[in-house]
Amino acid sequence: MSTAPTSPAAPARVAVVTGASSGIGAATARALAAAGFSVVLGARRLDRLTEVAEAIGPAARAEQLDVTDQASVDAFAAGIERCDVLVNNAGGALGVTPVVEADEQQWQWMYDANVLGTMRVTRALLPALRAAEAGHIISIGSVAGVETYQGGGGYTAAKHALHAITETLRIELLGTGLRVTEVAPGLVETEFSLVRLGSQDKADAVYAGMTPLTAEDVADTLTFVATRPPHVNLAYVRLTPTDQATSKLVYRRTD
C-alpha cells in the first residue's frame, strides 16, 4: 500500500520587533512567538535583548539595533531575509519641561527615535515586506499622537509626526496588499515613565490610584491585529485603561 507524500510544513511567518529588550517590545515578541511567528528582536541593549530571546526559545533571535543610527539599521536589515510583520516599537520620551524651557537634545532624541527611527527601519525592510504574502507594518504610537498636554511638547510633537507618517504610509501603499496599522496606547506601566522622569517615585505617581495597562495588554492587542485575515486592516487602535479618558483626564481612587 502506497503512502501519499506529505507536504513540507510552511515556514513560520517572521515578525521583526524593534525596541524589544523590555516593556511592550519584549511582551510583543513573546506574544507573537506564542502565536506561531518566528521573531527577530532588535534593540540597543544586546545583553537584555538576548535574555528575552533565549527565554522565548528557538523561534526568537536577537540582533543589536539602534534606530537612530542609519548604519546600525542597514546592518540589521541586511540580516533579515524575510519579514511578514514589522513592529515599529522603538522610541520613548524624555522630560516634561514646558516648550520655553525645552532641552534641545531631548527633543532631538525623541524625534530621531520615534519618527526618523520608524522611517529608517520601515524603509530598510520595505522590500522584504513587499515580498511577503501579506506584509504588515504596525507602529506603536500613543494617545499623545492625537492630543497635547502641558509639559509634553516634545513627545506629543514626535508622536503626532509618527501618526502622520502611519496615515501617509497607508495611502502610499494602497493597492500593494500591505497593511498599515497604528496601535496607540494610553497609560502603560513599563520603564517608560522611569526613563522619562528619572525617578522611581515620580514614575510611580503617574500610575497612583488607577489601574494602568500592562505591556502584555498591548502585546495581546497587537497580536490580534497581526493575525487578522489579509483583507482586514485595523488601521488605528486606541487602547487605554478603563480609568483613562484622555492624556490628562484619569480617574484615581483616593481610598
Secondary structure as the mmCIF struct_conf table of DSSP 4:
data_model
#
loop_
_struct_conf.conf_type_id
_struct_conf.id
_struct_conf.beg_label_comp_id
_struct_conf.beg_label_asym_id
_struct_conf.beg_label_seq_id
_struct_conf.end_label_comp_id
_struct_conf.end_label_asym_id
_struct_conf.end_label_seq_id
HELX_LH_PP_P HELX_LH_PP_P1 ALA A 4 ARG A 13
STRN STRN1 VAL A 14 THR A 18
BEND BEND1 GLY A 19 GLY A 19
TURN_TY1_P TURN_TY1_P1 ALA A 20 SER A 21
BEND BEND2 SER A 22 SER A 22
HELX_RH_AL_P HELX_RH_AL_P1 GLY A 23 ALA A 34
TURN_TY1_P TURN_TY1_P2 ALA A 35 GLY A 36
STRN STRN2 SER A 38 ALA A 43
BEND BEND3 ARG A 44 ARG A 44
HELX_RH_AL_P HELX_RH_AL_P2 LEU A 46 ILE A 56
TURN_TY1_P TURN_TY1_P3 PRO A 58 ALA A 59
STRN STRN3 ALA A 60 GLN A 64
TURN_TY1_P TURN_TY1_P4 VAL A 67 THR A 68
HELX_RH_AL_P HELX_RH_AL_P3 GLN A 70 ALA A 78
TURN_TY1_P TURN_TY1_P5 GLY A 79 GLY A 79
BEND BEND4 GLU A 81 GLU A 81
BEND BEND5 ASP A 84 ASP A 84
STRN STRN4 VAL A 85 ASN A 88
HELX_RH_3T_P HELX_RH_3T_P1 VAL A 99 GLU A 101
HELX_RH_AL_P HELX_RH_AL_P4 GLU A 104 TYR A 111
HELX_RH_PI_P HELX_RH_PI_P1 ASP A 112 LEU A 116
HELX_RH_AL_P HELX_RH_AL_P5 GLY A 117 ALA A 131
BEND BEND6 ALA A 132 ALA A 132
TURN_TY1_P TURN_TY1_P6 GLU A 133 ALA A 134
STRN STRN5 HIS A 136 ILE A 140
HELX_RH_3T_P HELX_RH_3T_P2 VAL A 143 GLY A 145
TURN_TY1_P TURN_TY1_P7 VAL A 146 VAL A 146
TURN_TY1_P TURN_TY1_P8 GLN A 150 GLY A 151
HELX_RH_AL_P HELX_RH_AL_P6 GLY A 153 GLU A 172
TURN_TY1_P TURN_TY1_P9 LEU A 173 GLY A 177
STRN STRN6 ARG A 179 PRO A 185
STRN STRN7 VAL A 188 VAL A 188
BEND BEND7 THR A 190 GLU A 191
HELX_RH_AL_P HELX_RH_AL_P7 PHE A 192 LEU A 197
BEND BEND8 GLY A 198 GLY A 198
HELX_RH_AL_P HELX_RH_AL_P8 GLN A 200 VAL A 206
TURN_TY1_P TURN_TY1_P10 TYR A 207 GLY A 209
BEND BEND9 MET A 210 MET A 210
STRN STRN8 LEU A 213 LEU A 213
HELX_RH_AL_P HELX_RH_AL_P9 ALA A 215 ALA A 226
TURN_TY1_P TURN_TY1_P11 THR A 227 THR A 227
BEND BEND10 ARG A 228 ARG A 228
TURN_TY1_P TURN_TY1_P12 PRO A 230 HIS A 231
STRN STRN9 TYR A 236 LEU A 239
TURN_TY1_P TURN_TY1_P13 THR A 242 ASP A 243
STRN STRN10 GLN A 244 GLN A 244
BEND BEND11 ALA A 245 LYS A 248
STRN STRN11 VAL A 250 VAL A 250
#
